[in-house]
């Protein structure tokens, strides 16, 4: 019985134990939920702080980028500081009203002084000095502000401060603020300007140079028909060209070309110009290669008429139309196949491609520039006229070039070469009045001495002018830097002929390459022609040319200088080719009535119709290059 009872009880107990009770289940679920909740909170909190770290990392990157942008600005921009009007309303800045000392301060009145200037350049991120950065580049919207401070600009470095903050974020109550500061200074003693030394850093070798083909001119003063032309200032000008360069941390190069022209105090004609520049400074607006498109930039003829000088009958003309003066120029901060300059040895379209700065300017005179007087109007009648008198004339093609070339062989600071070159074309001065060139006719004859003088003059100059130049090329070249060649200045193929009244003088290259070539003191020459309007008396027209005793004519002349005077490292070199012709000459035209056959009788009327001094300077060439090594420890 006992065994059967025991088995029955055991089977019953087994049949009734089929799972957990409700209480046990609730307790178990509560424990599991609490564990999962704690795990989820821990994970969510971690993700929020990962988000905060991401925001801070992005803000740090933004602050660093802004700081680098400030460091990339020019020295002038940073030391000029912030725009004064941009400081108002910034709670980080204490104003003069807050502190009472007339200064703006950073954060507190005891903080460093804000560097500011009225009219400071608008260059982000200094002016304006605040802004925002937003998605998609950044995980949230950042606000930024920059500051330049320095309480003692003479002795202390500048402090650059960048602050980045944000309002929304992954973690509430956490600091949402990044501040980056940097001490900034630029070395003192650099030779280059801030435009050429725009970045904080050691001084670099400084090169600067200019090659100039001067315009040249013939100006007229004196009286015509009793009226002064001095105040009217009639002047004729030649073409001009110039190339300039400055290079240190970056480079700036310029090139310009200008046409011939004529001018008086009342009017002008010609003088169209072309000027371009290339600039390596990132803070300025000039492109690093100019002009845009295919070089070179062209200057086309833009004139075709003439002008008359008021208050006098001196008429100056500038003619040539489509064949008039032209010009071209190009500059490059880095010479390549697409940003190119012609070299001295290979003018356009040959080009440099060495990757360094260069410039070229060319002016080509194709116009005829002249100044003349119509004596018929002055003397009143055709029979008394000496005809057209051309005082000066420039004609034929004359080319003027200037170059700038920076070269930096590997491992050296390199050199700068400046070159100017001009060809003469045809220059004719002091023409013979037309009537004196006419064949002898009844009642209107040249004197025997005039015929002899004219024959000698024409044989000398090969034309009807007292001075005539028909060839010649002037070249001036300078190089500075390491392993620099000596400066050079020379004429080649020159041919100038002038009639002195007692003989013929010819100046070739050998003469023009001297220091100066002075015309000997001579009385000039005189031409006379009888004009017999009727009856037995003659009237007499005298044309006289007299060189100035105080400013004698000079022909050519070259000079060079270099520093130091020995060695191949040159710091300053100059080459000059003086104008082929310069000085003063007086021209007179005199009319006398009731003369005998020798023009020696007492004149009933003696009138100086023309008494004009021509001041001549027909343009030279100058080049100068300079090199300044960086200061030791600069």
Secondary structure, 3 states (H helix, E strand, C coil): CHHHHHHHHHHHHHHHCCCCCHHHHHHHHHHHHHHHHHHHHHHHHHHHHHHHHHHHHHHHHHHHHHHHHHHCCCHHHHHHCEEHHHCCCCCCEECHHHHCCCCCEECCCCCCEECEECCCCCCCCCCCCEEEECCCCCCCCEEEEEEEECCCCCCCCEEEEEEEECCCCCCCCCCCEEEEEEEECCCCCCCCCCCCCCCCCCCCCEEEEEEEECCCEEEEEEEECCEECCCCCCEEECCEEEEEEEECCCEEEEEEEECCEEECCCCEEECCEEEEEEECCCCCCCCCEECCCCCCEEECCCCCCEEECCCCCEEEEEECHHHCCEEEEEEECCCCCCCCCCCCCCCCCCCCCCCCCEEEEEEEECCEEEEEEEHHHHHCCCCCCCCEEEEEEEECCEEEEEEEEEECCCCCCCEEEEEEEEECCEEEEEECCHHHHCCCECCECECHHHHHHHHHHHHHHCCCEEEEEEEEEEEEEEEEECCCCCCEEEEEEEEEEEECCCCEEEEEHHHHCCCCCECCCCCCEEEEEEECCCCCCEEEEEEEEEECCCCCCECCCEEEEEECCCCCCECEEEEEECCCCEEEEEEEEEEEEEECCCCCCCCCCEEEEEEEEEEEECCCEEEEEEEECCCCCC
